[in-house]
């Protein structure tokens, strides 16, 4: 994905996000790879809330953990 040149100056948080991505490690449980698309959507929705809707990082983490836990719980029942 290409980031428009105007995005970086307007998004002062982005360089830190970009740098953190270089050393990010997945802590996803083994076996969830098949749900990658759905998990990425859940994560993206929460991160967007933090970055663009002034939801705190702490609340984002709590809400994201809850959403992912609930999602995985529905998959274990099937």
C-alpha positions in Angstrom: 0.0 0.0 0.0 1.3 3.4 -0.9 1.0 6.2 1.7 0.2 9.6 0.1 2.9 12.2 0.7 0.4 14.4 2.5 -0.5 11.7 5.0 2.8 11.8 7.0 2.9 15.5 7.9 -0.8 15.4 8.8 -0.5 12.2 10.9 2.2 12.9 13.5 1.5 9.5 15.2 2.4 7.5 12.0 6.2 7.4 12.3 6.0 5.7 15.7 3.5 3.3 14.3 5.7 2.5 11.3 8.8 2.0 13.5 6.9 -0.3 15.9 5.8 -2.4 13.0 9.4 -3.3 12.3 9.7 -5.3 15.5 6.1 -6.4 16.0 5.5 -10.0 16.9 2.3 -12.0 16.6 0.9 -13.4 19.8 -2.1 -15.0 18.1 -2.8 -18.5 19.2 -1.9 -21.3 16.9 -4.7 -22.3 14.6 -6.3 -18.9 14.1 -4.5 -18.4 10.7 -7.7 -19.4 8.9 -9.5 -16.4 10.4 -6.8 -13.9 9.5 -9.1 -11.7 7.3 -11.7 -11.5 10.1 -9.1 -10.8 12.8 -7.5 -8.1 10.7 -10.9 -6.4 10.3 -11.5 -6.5 14.1 -8.0 -5.1 14.8 -8.3 -2.4 12.1 -11.6 -1.1 13.4 -10.2 -0.7 16.9 -7.0 0.9 15.9 -8.9 3.3 13.7 -11.0 4.3 16.7 -7.8 5.0 18.6 -6.2 7.0 15.9 -9.1 8.9 14.5 -11.9 9.0 17.2 -9.8 9.9 20.2 -10.4 6.5 22.0 -7.5 6.0 24.5 -4.9 3.4 23.9 -5.9 1.7 27.2 -9.6 1.6 26.2 -8.6 0.4 22.7 -6.5 -2.4 24.1 -9.3 -3.5 26.5 -12.0 -3.3 23.9 -9.9 -5.1 21.3 -9.0 -7.9 23.6 -12.6 -8.4 24.4 -13.7 -8.4 20.8 -11.0 -10.9 19.8 -11.7 -13.2 22.8 -15.4 -13.1 21.9 -14.6 -13.8 18.2 -12.4 -16.8 19.0 -15.0 -18.2 21.4 -17.5 -18.3 18.6 -15.1 -20.3 16.5 -14.4 -22.9 19.2 -18.1 -23.7 19.4 -18.2 -24.8 15.8 
